[in-house]
Structure formats: C-alpha cells, structure tokens
Amino acid sequence: MPAPFVSFARKGVCAALLAATLVSAGPASARDGRNGALIGGAAAGIVGGLALGALLNNAPPPPPRPAPRPVYVEEGPVYVAPPPRRGPICHYERRKVWLNEIEFTYKSIEVCE
C-alpha cells in the first residue's frame, strides 16, 4: 500500500500534465507565437520540476549500517587493585576531657590511624 504522500504526489503530477495539455491545446492564431512559447516553456518547467520532485521524494532509504565486529575475551581470573590510599584514615570520637579535679566535659577529638 503506497504512503499517502506518494499518492498525493502522483495526483499532483497528473494534474500538472492535464493543465499543460489544456493550455497548449487552445486555439492558435498568428499572433500567439510568442505567448504560446512562453506558456509552453513555463508548463515544461513546472512539469519537469514536479517530476524531479517526485523522483527525489521516492528515493530509496540509505543502506543499513553494518553490524559491529565481535570481540573475543580470554576467560581467566580478574584482579582488581585496591584503591590508592591518600594518607591516614581519620575519624572523630567523643572523649571525656577533665576541666579540673571535679568537673569534666565531652569534646570531639580527631583520631587518625
């Protein structure tokens, strides 16, 4: 089943051909030589443009891309390196700090390993 645009293009080409035939088939007289050539040239240009447009619109789609090549991997153990250390590992702990012999308070102290 043709696409709706293709049938629309065919109808347009048929209508242009019919119009060109009707324009060129009118009665001729001695002084219509110049006007007839002008109308005939315009009709030929329109018909040629429509035919070229129909050909370009019905061009086949480009070929599909080739499938990717297969990749072969040898099976075996996989080693993963540990992440690099960037210095000592530190954390905060709450510790009791004595203010005097009777009073104390808690403070956060950074402890590094």
N, C-alpha and C positions, 0 to 999 in steps of 0.2 A: 504494500500500500504506500503510495508516494506521500511525502510530507505535504502539509497544507501550503507551504511556501512554494514548493515546486509546481503544484497545480496552478497557483496564483501567477507564477512566472510564465507558465505556458499560456494561460489565458491572456496575459499582457502582450506576449509576442504575437498571438493570433489577432488580437485587437489592433496592434500596430500594423500588421500586414494588411488587414482589411481596410484600415484608414488610408494606407499608402496606395492601395489599389483603387479606392474610390476617388482619391484626389487626382491620381494620374489618368483615370478613365473618363474624366469630364469632357465636355465638348471643346474642341480645339478651334482656334481661329488664327489668322495670320499674325496678329499682334501678341499672341500668348507665348511666343517663343522664349522670351526672356523670363517671364513669370513661371512658365512650366518647368524650365530648367532649375529655377530657384526652388520651387516646391518639390521637384523630384530629388534634388540634392539634399534638401532638408529631410525628406522622407527616408532616403537611403541612409543618412546619418543616424536617424532615430532607430531604424530597423537594425542597423549594424551595431549600435550601442546596446540595444536590448538583447541582441543575440550574444554579444560578448559578455554582457552581464549575466545572462542565463548560463553561459559556459563556465564562468568563474564561480558562480554560486553552486554549481553542481560538481565542483572539483572533488575528487576522492580525498578522504582524510589521509593524513600522513601515516606512514607505516609505524607500527608499534615499536617501542624501544626494546632492544634485546635484553634477555634475562641476565641477571648478574652471574658472574662465574662462581662456581662452587669453591669453597675454602676448606682445605683439609688441615686438621689439627691432630697432632700425635697425642694419644692418651698417656697419662702418667701423673705422678704426684705434682701437686701445685703447692709452691712455697710462697707464703705471704710474709713479708718482712714486717716486724713491729714498727709502729710509728716512731719517728725520732723524738728523743726527749729534749726538751728545751729548758734545761735547768732543773732545779729541785721541785718536787711536788709539795705544795703548801696548802694548809687549811687552817681554819680558826677554831680555837677551843675556848670554852668559858672556864676560867680558873679563879680560885679564891685568892684575893690579894689582901694582906693584912695592912690596915692603916696604922694601928698601934697594937698594944697587947690585948685589947678588949674588942675593938671594932675591926670589921673587915668588909670588903665589897667584892663583887664579881666583875671581872673585865674580860673582854675578848682579847686573846693573845694569838698571834700568828705563829704556827708551828710548821717548820719545814723539815722534810725528810731528806 
